[in-house]
Amino acid sequence: MARTYFGTDGIRGTANRFPITPDVALKVGMAAGLAFRRGSHRHRVVIGKDTRLSGYMIEPALTAGFTAVGVDVFLTGPVPTPAVAMLTRSLRADLGVMISASHNPFADNGIKLFGPDGYKLSDEVEAEIEQLIESDLSSRLAGSSDLGRTKRVDGDRARYVEFAKRTLPKQISLGGLRVVVDCANGAAYKVAPEVLWELGADVVTLGVEPDGLNINRDCGSTSLAAVRRKVHEVRADIGIALDGDADRVIIIDEKGQVVDGDQLMAVVAESFAEDRRLARPGIVATVMSNLGLERHLQGLGLELLRTKVGDRYVVEAMRAHGYNVGGEQSGHIVLSDYTTTGDGLVAALQVLAVVKKHGRPVSEVCHRFEPVPQILKNVRTRGGKPLDFDDVRTAIARAQERLGAGGRILVRPSGTEPLIRVMGEGDDAPLVEEVVGDIVDAIARVAA
């Protein structure tokens, strides 16, 4: 069955355009509620959101869908995605929903679903929900006396603050560290500064004044200029840049240099290995992670298991093979000792713990390897399947042949935007730039 609604990370699109419309959200609530009605107990769902204006439209539509099939709804208001996953388990809910388009601009929104175990849904369960969305849902509605009820969750932010703080070793305080935290005017705008301050850090904040329209705008993990300037301005020890729903993080060291998810995974993997906390001798990352990370881990006697793009697939591989560290170059870091999904704040706390443990600057702690030159370019499309054209396939094959065994080419459609992503990496930077350009040109010609 072709996927009509779900992409690599839930359902996502432009707000008030298919599929992010009130009528679709209503059906998603009904379908997901029916899919998780198992047993005779009162069923419940936790619904959180980020700070987008369109959250006010999607939230009540989802709520109506769930209550229409007899599911009680717990509303949290703006909280990070990992908080929804945590609260779903804590409140013994049957499923959790996060209304967010993550790092996308405010005009987009999305619906992410979590099972009762706090993990994102499998492809199979998403397919089941899609079938239900397309079915006659009116015949499955609850009776008038069996409708679900709705309530606001009290203390939900406080629960997450305490949860996050407990992930930092008890003997470690962040006292003496000046930390700039950029919350992207998103879901963590209250909890992230509070956690860092309560753990002893001198906290300087950015992106903590959401207005519904400014989420991820010139701030956060995908727009680092502001946090880099602030780190320099206040002479901070570290900058922490979260995205709109705070499930990813990028670090800025005291020199203003960017530390991406690959470097952060290396930091955590080495630290866990030193403390004999790695469940297996290696980590899980996606095909996008830099070849330099793989070589670095091999030098430490650790393996890198690769998956397709999407933190959901990283988590599935971690669970299937017994790993407790995984993530993406983009900053999704999954530490299954603590969380069931990416958590930017928790990942940042683990890095800060290493910094405090070794008493060294962030620039020394976090730059673990020299990345192999890597080029990533996006080609916007108008639909269709440009990768099926012979000219494009030929360009890709020729590029891989020219790079040889010392390089990689990866071309894939984005799961969240109308883009084709072209990535190339290898030891010969000019050659990588050239072959990626050739592929981009070939796609652009057929996608115009």
C-alpha positions in Angstrom: 0.0 0.0 0.0 1.4 3.4 -1.0 1.9 5.8 1.9 -0.5 8.7 1.5 -0.1 10.4 4.9 3.0 9.2 6.8 6.6 10.2 5.8 9.9 9.4 7.6 8.7 11.2 10.7 5.0 11.1 11.0 2.6 13.2 9.0 4.0 16.6 7.9 3.2 19.4 5.5 2.1 23.0 5.1 -0.5 23.9 7.7 -4.1 24.1 6.3 -3.0 22.3 3.2 -3.4 18.5 2.8 -2.5 16.5 4.8 -2.1 19.0 7.7 -5.8 20.1 7.7 -8.4 19.9 10.5 -10.4 17.2 8.7 -7.4 15.0 8.3 -6.3 15.6 11.9 -9.8 14.6 13.0 -9.6 11.4 11.0 -6.1 10.7 12.3 -7.3 11.0 15.9 -10.2 8.7 15.2 -8.1 6.1 13.3 -5.2 6.1 15.8 -7.6 5.9 18.7 -9.3 2.9 17.1 -5.9 1.2 16.3 -4.9 1.4 19.9 -8.2 0.5 21.6 -7.0 -2.8 23.0 -8.8 -4.2 26.1 -11.7 -2.9 28.1 -9.9 -0.2 30.2 -10.4 3.5 29.7 -8.1 4.4 26.9 -6.1 7.6 27.0 -3.8 9.7 24.7 -1.2 12.4 25.6 -1.1 15.3 23.1 1.7 17.8 23.2 2.7 20.5 20.7 5.4 23.0 19.9 4.7 26.8 19.6 3.4 27.0 16.0 0.3 29.1 15.4 -1.3 26.1 13.6 -1.1 24.0 16.7 -4.2 25.8 17.9 -6.0 24.4 14.8 -4.6 20.8 14.9 -4.9 20.2 18.6 -8.7 20.5 18.9 -9.2 18.6 15.7 -7.1 15.6 17.0 -8.9 15.9 20.4 -12.3 15.7 18.7 -11.2 12.6 16.8 -9.9 10.8 19.9 -12.9 11.6 22.1 -15.3 10.6 19.3 -14.0 7.0 19.5 -14.0 7.0 23.3 -10.4 7.9 24.1 -9.6 10.3 26.9 -7.2 13.1 26.0 -4.5 14.6 28.2 -3.3 17.9 26.9 0.2 19.2 27.8 0.5 22.4 25.9 4.0 23.2 24.5 6.6 20.6 25.6 9.5 18.9 23.8 8.8 15.8 21.7 10.8 13.6 24.1 8.6 14.9 27.0 5.5 13.5 25.2 7.3 10.1 24.8 8.2 10.2 28.5 4.7 11.3 29.6 3.0 8.6 27.5 4.8 6.0 29.5 4.5 7.8 32.9 0.8 8.4 32.5 0.2 4.8 31.3 -1.4 6.2 28.1 -2.2 4.0 25.1 -0.5 6.4 22.8 1.1 9.8 22.5 0.9 12.5 19.9 3.3 15.4 19.2 2.1 18.3 17.0 5.2 19.6 15.5 7.2 20.0 12.2 10.4 19.8 14.1 13.0 22.1 12.4 10.7 23.2 9.6 9.5 26.8 9.3 6.4 27.9 11.2 4.1 27.5 8.2 4.6 23.7 8.3 3.3 21.4 11.0 3.2 17.7 11.6 1.7 14.9 13.7 4.1 12.4 15.3 2.7 9.3 17.0 4.1 7.2 19.9 3.0 3.8 21.1 2.3 3.1 24.8 6.0 2.2 25.2 7.1 5.7 24.2 8.5 4.6 20.9 7.5 5.9 17.4 5.3 3.7 15.5 6.5 1.1 13.0 5.7 1.2 9.3 3.2 -1.6 9.7 1.2 0.2 12.4 1.3 3.5 10.4 0.0 1.5 7.4 -2.9 0.2 9.6 -3.8 3.7 10.7 -3.7 4.9 7.0 -6.2 2.1 6.1 -8.5 3.2 9.0 -8.3 6.8 7.8 -9.6 5.8 4.4 -12.3 3.6 5.9 -15.8 4.4 7.0 -15.0 5.8 10.4 -18.6 6.9 11.1 -19.6 3.3 11.8 -16.9 3.0 14.5 -17.9 6.0 16.7 -18.4 5.7 20.4 -21.9 5.9 21.9 -23.1 9.1 23.5 -22.3 7.9 27.0 -18.9 6.5 26.0 -17.3 9.6 24.6 -13.7 10.4 25.7 -13.0 13.2 28.2 -10.3 15.9 27.9 -8.2 17.5 30.6 -5.0 19.5 30.9 -2.1 17.7 32.5 -0.8 19.5 35.7 2.9 19.7 36.2 3.9 18.2 32.9 6.8 20.5 32.4 8.0 19.9 36.0 8.0 16.2 35.4 10.2 16.6 32.3 12.5 19.0 34.1 13.1 16.4 36.9 13.5 13.6 34.4 16.1 15.5 32.4 18.0 16.5 35.5 18.3 12.9 36.7 20.2 12.0 33.5 23.2 14.0 34.7 25.3 12.0 37.2 24.5 13.0 40.8 28.1 13.9 41.6 28.3 16.4 38.7 27.3 20.1 38.9 27.3 22.5 36.0 28.5 25.2 38.4 31.3 27.3 36.8 30.0 26.9 33.2 28.5 29.7 31.2 26.0 28.1 28.8 24.2 29.8 25.9 21.0 27.9 25.1 19.0 28.6 21.9 15.5 27.1 22.2 14.5 28.1 18.6 11.4 29.9 20.0 10.1 26.3 20.2 8.8 23.7 22.6 11.8 23.8 25.0 11.7 27.6 25.6 10.8 27.1 29.3 12.2 23.7 30.3 15.7 23.8 28.8 16.8 27.0 30.6 15.2 25.8 33.8 17.0 22.4 33.7 20.4 24.0 33.0 19.9 26.7 35.7 18.8 24.2 38.4 21.9 22.1 37.6 24.1 25.1 38.4 25.0 26.6 35.1 25.2 30.3 34.4 22.5 30.4 31.6 22.2 32.9 28.8 19.0 32.4 26.7 18.1 32.8 23.0 14.9 31.9 21.2 12.7 32.0 24.3 10.0 34.4 23.1 7.7 32.4 20.8 4.9 34.2 19.1 3.5 31.4 16.9 5.3 32.6 13.8 9.0 32.8 14.8 9.8 29.1 15.6 13.1 28.2 13.9 13.4 31.6 12.3 17.0 32.7 12.4 17.6 30.6 15.5 17.9 27.0 16.7 19.9 24.1 15.4 19.4 24.9 11.7 20.4 28.6 11.9 23.5 28.9 14.1 24.6 32.4 13.5 22.8 33.9 16.5 24.1 31.3 19.0 27.6 31.6 17.7 27.6 35.4 18.1 26.2 35.1 21.6 28.8 32.6 22.7 31.5 35.0 21.5 29.7 38.0 23.0 29.3 36.6 26.5 32.5 34.4 26.4 30.4 31.3 27.1 31.9 27.9 27.6 29.4 26.3 25.3 26.4 27.0 23.1 23.4 24.6 22.9 21.1 24.9 19.9 17.9 23.0 19.9 15.3 22.7 17.2 11.6 23.5 17.3 10.6 20.4 19.2 13.9 19.9 21.0 14.5 16.4 19.8 17.8 17.4 18.2 20.8 19.5 19.3 23.9 21.1 17.8 26.7 22.3 20.0 28.9 25.4 19.6 32.2 25.3 21.4 33.9 28.2 23.1 35.6 29.2 19.9 32.4 29.4 17.9 33.0 26.1 16.0 30.1 23.9 15.2 29.9 20.4 16.7 27.4 18.2 14.8 25.6 15.0 15.7 28.4 12.8 14.4 31.0 14.4 16.8 28.5 14.2 19.7 27.9 10.5 19.1 31.7 10.0 19.1 31.9 11.9 22.5 29.2 9.9 24.1 30.4 6.6 22.7 33.9 7.1 24.0 32.6 8.2 27.4 30.3 5.2 27.7 33.0 2.9 26.5 35.4 4.2 29.2 32.8 3.7 31.8 31.8 0.3 30.4 28.3 1.5 29.8 28.0 0.6 26.1 25.5 -2.2 25.8 27.4 -3.3 22.6 30.8 -2.3 21.2 29.4 0.3 18.8 26.6 2.7 17.9 23.9 3.1 15.3 23.8 5.9 12.8 22.3 6.6 9.4 23.8 6.4 6.0 24.3 10.2 6.2 26.8 10.0 9.0 30.4 11.0 8.0 32.9 8.4 6.9 35.3 10.0 9.4 33.0 8.9 12.3 33.1 5.3 11.0 36.9 5.3 10.7 37.3 6.9 14.2 35.1 4.3 15.8 37.0 1.5 14.1 40.2 2.8 15.5 38.6 2.5 19.0 37.5 -1.1 18.3 33.8 0.0 17.9 31.5 -0.6 15.0 29.1 1.7 13.2 25.8 0.1 12.2 24.1 2.2 9.5 20.4 2.6 8.8 18.3 4.5 6.4 17.6 8.2 7.2 15.2 8.8 10.1 15.7 8.6 13.9 12.8 6.1 14.0 14.9 3.6 12.0 17.9 4.3 14.2 15.8 3.4 17.3 14.4 0.3 15.6 18.0 -1.0 14.8 19.1 -0.1 18.4 16.3 -2.2 19.8 16.7 -5.0 17.4 20.5 -5.4 18.0 20.9 -4.2 21.6 22.7 -0.9 21.1 22.2 1.9 23.6 23.7 4.8 21.7 22.6 6.0 18.3 21.6 9.1 16.3 21.9 11.2 13.2 24.4 13.8 11.9 21.6 16.4 12.2 21.7 16.2 15.9 19.1 13.5 16.8 20.9 11.6 19.6 19.2 8.6 21.1 20.4 7.3 24.4 18.2 4.4 25.2 19.4 4.2 28.8 17.3 7.3 29.3 14.9 7.9 26.4 12.9 6.2 23.7 13.5 8.9 21.1 15.9 11.7 20.2 16.3 14.2 23.1 18.5 17.3 22.4 18.6 18.5 26.0 19.5 15.1 27.5 22.2 14.6 24.8 23.6 18.1 25.7 23.7 17.1 29.4 25.8 14.0 28.6 28.3 16.2 26.7 28.4 18.6 29.6 29.1 15.7 32.0 32.1 14.7 29.9 33.3 18.3 29.9 33.1 18.5 33.7 34.5 15.1 34.2 37.7 15.9 32.2 37.9 19.6 33.1 38.8 20.5 29.5 37.3 23.0 27.1 34.5 22.0 24.8 36.7 22.5 21.8 39.0 19.7 23.0 36.3 17.4 24.3 33.9 17.5 21.3 36.2 17.4 18.3 36.9 13.7 18.2 37.8 13.2 14.5 38.5 15.0 11.3 35.5 14.7 9.1 35.9 13.4 5.5 34.9 16.2 3.1 31.2 15.9 2.6 28.9 17.9 0.3 25.1 17.9 0.7 22.9 19.7 -1.8 19.1 19.9 -2.1 17.2 20.0 -5.4 13.6 21.3 -5.0 11.1 19.3 -7.1 7.5 19.7 -8.2 6.5 16.1 -7.7 7.1 13.2 -10.0 10.0 10.8 -9.7 13.1 12.4 -11.1 15.3 9.6 -9.8 13.7 7.2 -12.3 15.1 9.1 -15.3 18.0 7.4 -17.1 20.1 10.5 -17.3 19.9 10.9 -13.5 20.7 7.2 -12.9 23.7 7.5 -15.3 25.0 10.6 -13.5 24.8 8.8 -10.1 26.6 5.7 -11.4 29.3 7.7 -13.0 29.8 9.8 -9.8 30.2 6.6 -7.7 32.6 5.2 -10.2 34.8 8.3 -10.2 34.9 8.4 -6.3 35.8 4.7 -6.1 36.2 2.8 -2.9 37.3 5.9 -1.0 34.0 7.8 -1.3 30.3 7.5 -1.2 27.3 8.9 -3.1 23.8 9.0 -1.5 20.8 10.3 -3.4 17.4 10.2 -1.8 14.0 12.0 -1.7 13.4 13.9 1.5 10.7 12.4 3.7 9.5 15.8 5.0 9.9 18.3 2.1 9.6 18.3 -1.7 13.4 17.9 -2.1 15.9 15.4 -3.5 19.0 15.3 -1.3 22.3 14.6 -2.9 25.2 13.7 -0.6 28.8 12.9 -1.6 31.9 12.4 0.5 35.4 11.3 -0.1 39.0 12.2 0.6 39.3 14.3 -2.6 37.2 17.4 -1.8 37.3 19.0 -5.3 36.2 15.7 -6.9 33.3 15.3 -4.4 32.2 18.8 -5.2 32.3 18.1 -8.9 30.4 14.8 -8.9 27.7 16.1 -6.6 27.3 19.1 -8.9 26.9 16.8 -11.9 24.1 14.9 -10.1 22.3 18.0 -9.0 22.4 19.4 -12.6 21.0 16.1 -13.9 18.1 16.1 -11.4 17.4 19.8 -12.0 17.0 19.3 -15.7 14.4 16.6 -15.4 12.6 18.2 -12.3 12.2 21.7 -13.9 
